[in-house]
Amino acid sequence: MGNSFGNIYKFTVFGQSHAPAIGVTIEGLPAGEKIDMEAIQSFLDRRAPGGKYSTSRKEADKVEILAGFNSAGLSCGSPITAIIRNTDTRSKDYSYLENVPRPGHSDYPAMVKYGEGRDYFGGGQFSGRLTAPMCIAGSIALQMLEKMGIKITSHIVSIGGETDEEAMFALIEKVKDEGDSVGGIIECIAEGVPVGVGEGMFGGLENRIAQAAFGIPAVKGIEFGAGMAAGTMRGSENNDEFYMDGDKVKTRGNNHGGILGGMSSGMPIVFRVAIKPTPSIAIEQHSVDLSKGENTTLSVHGRHDPCIAPRALPCVESAMAVAIYDAILESM
């Protein structure tokens, strides 16, 4: 199972959407670090379900730290384990999916790969719910990066092609009423990353950030800096010229997204991800009944987000944070 990420700051996510709990074990946090536990909870609250534009599933996402800190609240150098208990599961909502895979979900390949051992309730281990423990690891990494003067933020660029905030959320309400869903684009920025973090080839920052970002089930595309648009430019347009700003070297543009040759350039690291529309929709769709070997239709029941993008912001920030923090620790 590919539930682990990182080389030095390494974490492993565990649990399933409808298991008693989900959680994470984190290795590599240096001993003696003071972590703001309330900040972790506040960060998780941004991702938690139950808002106006999200699923009606009610989960407090209360973080419980089981190990890794001493009585003074300092990291003690051993692995950190934290859990979030699942308190509002409705497994009966998914019983009809035992033999009928949902379009856009992992159901069919999971049926083939795991057979009777699979857990299809709420998407099992493939559910977006597993991004909650990822955000625990992300929040801790963010706090460590802030101590180094590195700040990570994100925002929604568009939803369903709409770029005006009022129009974005009006569209979410519209597709929700229609029993449909819509996707979006998120941009994430890291400022203050020192020059030279990352490696060439397969150890580059783009590689690391992309690996972490694709751990978010809804992510279907990623680009850095000018991204795909660079394929339409000339070198004279795409190249970011260097200049001296006092005693610092900067570039006049940032088409390279803060990364050159896999290494940070000192400019803000900028990447965008495409968040797919929620595949669970009430509109009737075509599928197959594997027990009968015939075509069928289904309408997905249960509680689902009409748009995942608003809740995905802290998940994307976490992907950036764990990748950069791990790369920094590796370079020390």
Order of alpha helices (4+ residues) and beta strands (2+ residues): beta-beta-beta-alpha-beta-beta-alpha-alpha-beta-alpha-beta-alpha-beta-alpha-beta-beta-beta-beta-beta-beta-beta-alpha
